[in-house]
Amino acid sequence: MRQGSCHCGKIAFTLAAEPTEAIECNCSHCSRKGYLLAFFPHDTLVLTTPRENLATYTFNRHVLQHHFCPACGCAPFAEGQGPKGPMVAVNLRCVEGIDRGALTVKQVDGKSF
């Protein structure tokens, strides 16, 4: 079980999954935010702060609801529908104790989507 949060702590969560791989996408949104994303079934992420603390941004096809903190601006995760059902895309830069060197990081050409 890992802990994650935005910078100020207004959004906090537990992650009941151990990330081994992630993506770095070159689309305008991901590159501006500096995302390092890992995808999991929706029930592996549990908010430990009120859902009302989330602000949400969608763009393009509105497939993902990108959640961010209105106080500090950090964007710790997104929610959406994946091929196998509801999923979360967790920004691993907002999760404690992640060893980036131990992850397999795939580069995604999101500019071409």
C-alpha positions in Angstrom: 0.0 0.0 0.0 1.4 3.4 -1.0 0.4 6.9 0.0 0.0 9.7 -2.5 -1.1 13.3 -2.4 -0.9 16.7 -4.0 1.7 19.1 -2.7 -0.4 20.8 0.0 -2.2 17.6 1.1 -5.7 18.7 0.3 -5.9 15.7 -2.0 -4.6 12.4 -0.5 -5.1 8.8 -1.4 -3.8 5.3 -0.9 -2.8 3.1 -3.8 -3.2 -0.6 -3.4 -1.0 -1.5 -6.3 2.8 -1.7 -6.9 3.7 0.2 -10.0 6.3 -1.5 -12.2 5.8 0.5 -15.4 4.7 4.0 -16.4 4.2 6.2 -19.5 5.6 9.6 -20.4 3.4 11.2 -23.0 4.5 14.0 -25.2 1.0 15.5 -25.7 0.6 19.2 -24.8 -1.2 18.4 -21.5 1.1 15.6 -20.2 4.3 17.4 -21.1 3.2 20.7 -19.5 2.2 18.8 -16.3 5.2 16.6 -16.2 3.1 13.4 -15.8 4.6 10.0 -15.1 1.4 7.9 -15.4 0.6 4.4 -14.4 -2.8 2.9 -15.0 -4.7 0.7 -12.6 -8.2 -0.6 -12.0 -10.3 2.1 -10.4 -10.7 0.3 -7.0 -6.9 0.3 -6.4 -7.0 4.1 -5.5 -8.9 5.2 -2.4 -9.3 8.9 -1.6 -8.5 9.7 2.0 -9.7 13.3 1.7 -13.1 14.6 0.6 -14.0 14.2 -3.1 -15.2 17.8 -3.0 -11.5 18.8 -2.7 -11.0 17.8 -6.4 -11.1 20.1 -9.3 -11.4 18.5 -12.7 -10.2 19.2 -16.2 -11.1 17.4 -19.4 -9.9 18.0 -23.0 -9.8 16.5 -26.4 -12.2 13.5 -26.4 -13.0 14.0 -22.7 -12.1 10.3 -22.0 -10.2 11.1 -18.8 -11.2 13.4 -16.0 -7.9 14.9 -14.8 -8.2 15.8 -11.2 -6.1 18.5 -9.6 -5.9 20.5 -6.4 -7.4 24.0 -6.7 -5.0 25.1 -3.8 -1.6 24.0 -5.0 -2.2 23.0 -8.6 -0.8 19.4 -8.4 -2.6 16.8 -10.5 -2.2 13.5 -8.7 -4.6 11.3 -10.8 -7.2 11.0 -13.5 -10.2 8.7 -13.8 -11.8 7.2 -16.9 -13.1 4.1 -18.6 -10.5 1.7 -19.8 -10.9 -1.4 -22.0 -11.4 -3.5 -18.9 -13.7 -1.2 -17.1 -13.2 1.9 -14.7 -9.6 2.8 -14.3 -7.3 5.4 -12.7 -4.2 7.0 -14.2 -2.0 7.8 -11.3 0.7 10.5 -11.5 3.6 8.5 -9.9 5.4 11.8 -9.1 2.7 12.3 -6.5 3.2 8.9 -4.8 5.6 8.5 -1.9 8.6 6.2 -2.3 8.5 5.5 -6.0 12.0 4.5 -7.4 11.8 5.9 -10.9 14.9 4.0 -11.8 13.1 0.7 -11.1 10.2 1.5 -13.4 10.0 0.5 -17.1 9.0 3.9 -18.6 7.4 3.8 -22.1 7.4 6.9 -24.2 4.0 7.6 -25.8 3.5 9.8 -28.8 0.3 11.6 -27.7 0.9 14.5 -30.1 -0.2 12.1 -32.8 -3.5 11.1 -31.2 
